[in-house]
């Protein structure tokens, strides 16, 4: 993907670990993507509600105010960003979590620490899928 | 070391405050009616954008603590402006509903800053509807008893609806940019603007058109009877010193210049020149004092 095409896509990385946010932001930024990073569920929701993203990469082990689950972010993202693709990542892969994430609309599930090159491969694949879907016809949860 | 993002936002100096002039017209001409204080998050972060910052604050249910912090920061930032100019300060309806001591806190902040309530407008913003309780009504009553005027933000949008108008009976009806922008070539938008101007007049209030960014829309809202205006076309939000500092206080007591040449070599010259030009383009007769 050319940097010019990448620049058309904004990506949101959601993770409570700053080194993860920094590494992913810097890496994808070097490939031309515009990347925003959120450390909290509510911060991610505020960004999703006000900005259009093509892709979200989220650690859904986050918890929010009043014990809300990070998985709720998937439905929120689908509702606010038409056509958004979602990569769920977590440090502790569990079959139940992956099934639930996919049921709620995750497009890909990756385990941390994931080599950045592999993450980029997933990102390119999903962004290509976004480009193939006409605007306004994104899937909804 | 602050642990959460909210803690970091509440550190002294994390917020920046800018002011945007609200200009109003009467028989004697245009003048600076008030400055709306606008709070921005840390520069270089996405919290710099107010829509992200306050969406986050609302999702954290932190309106009250953040509003208190904002009021204190606004009072600090407004010092160079002197105490004679009117400030319009945003407060969430949720804060008034939930924080019973907020009106007293607000008054104390105003007094400590050497300001008088008659020169402070409480601008109520809301994006959810937790204000329907008794706390909101009590707080509003207290604010009025303290002598503050009430403005209702975003009239016609979201929860700033007829019920909210009846609850607040505001002195100022602020027409959201969504209604104002494009009113020059949209019959229906213009009709909504006209209806809110009439509604405001029926309440004995003042309609304020926000978000003006072109002369055509300015001309339409003036034609529809709006006499208080705000927007990038007239003046962008700016720190107190850029707007002219204490010089602005003197301007507020006088009138806007009637010709561009009247504004020279002053810190506030740039925006005053811009505002005067826009007003005279939109309504040449109204711009002359």
Interface residues (C-beta under 8 A of the other chain):
Chain A: X36 X39 X40 X42 X43 X45 X46 X47 X49 X50 X51 X65
Chain B: X4 X5 X46 X49 X51 X52 X53 X55 X56 X59 X60 X61
